[in-house]
Amino acid sequence: MIVEFQSSVWKVSLKPNYNSEKRRREIEKKKKKEEKELKKRLRKEAIARGEVPEGEDAEGDDDDNDSPEDGSTEVV
């Protein structure tokens, strides 16, 4: 906060607090990351117990990799 004296009136000009905005974004990002890790850990535990997590098929361990596990390439 910057305070200046101008003729018999105090003039106050507030600067935006960018640090608090940055901190808020960092906290949100950390919370989102923790939620994602928890969800991933619970999913792995469910698969280890032999349960199929809700909304997934039985073989859906890796959604990013759609190639067969034996390494062969399948042409359709």
C-alpha positions in Angstrom: 0.0 0.0 0.0 1.3 3.4 -1.0 0.3 6.4 1.1 0.9 9.9 0.0 0.1 13.2 1.6 -1.5 15.6 -0.8 -2.6 19.1 0.5 -4.6 18.2 3.6 -6.0 14.9 2.1 -4.4 11.5 2.4 -4.3 9.7 -0.9 -4.2 5.9 -0.7 -3.6 3.8 -3.8 -3.7 0.1 -3.5 -1.7 -2.2 -5.6 -3.1 -5.6 -6.6 -1.9 -8.5 -4.6 -0.6 -10.8 -7.3 1.1 -13.1 -4.7 -2.2 -14.1 -3.2 -3.7 -14.9 -6.6 -0.6 -17.0 -7.5 -0.8 -18.8 -4.1 -4.5 -19.5 -4.6 -3.8 -21.0 -8.1 -1.0 -23.1 -6.6 -3.2 -24.4 -3.9 -6.0 -25.3 -6.4 -3.4 -27.0 -8.6 -2.0 -29.0 -5.7 -5.5 -30.0 -4.6 -6.4 -31.2 -8.1 -3.2 -33.2 -8.4 -3.8 -34.8 -5.0 -7.4 -35.8 -6.0 -6.1 -37.2 -9.3 -3.4 -39.3 -7.4 -6.0 -40.6 -4.9 -8.4 -41.6 -7.7 -5.5 -43.4 -9.5 -4.4 -45.2 -6.3 -8.0 -46.3 -5.6 -8.4 -47.5 -9.1 -5.2 -49.6 -8.9 -6.3 -51.0 -5.5 -9.6 -52.0 -7.0 -7.9 -53.7 -9.9 -5.6 -55.6 -7.5 -8.6 -56.9 -5.7 -10.1 -58.1 -8.9 -12.9 -55.5 -9.0 -13.7 -53.5 -12.1 -13.8 -49.8 -11.4 -17.1 -48.1 -12.2 -17.3 -46.9 -15.8 -14.4 -49.1 -17.2 -14.1 -52.4 -18.9 -12.2 -55.4 -17.4 -9.1 -54.8 -19.5 -8.9 -51.0 -19.3 -5.7 -50.7 -17.4 -4.0 -48.3 -19.8 -6.4 -46.0 -21.7 -3.6 -44.3 -23.7 -2.2 -47.4 -25.2 -4.6 -49.1 -27.6 -2.0 -51.5 -29.1 -2.0 -55.2 -28.2 0.1 -56.3 -25.3 2.2 -58.8 -27.3 3.7 -55.9 -29.3 2.2 -57.0 -32.6 0.6 -54.5 -34.9 -2.9 -55.3 -36.0 -4.1 -54.0 -39.3 -7.9 -53.9 -39.9 
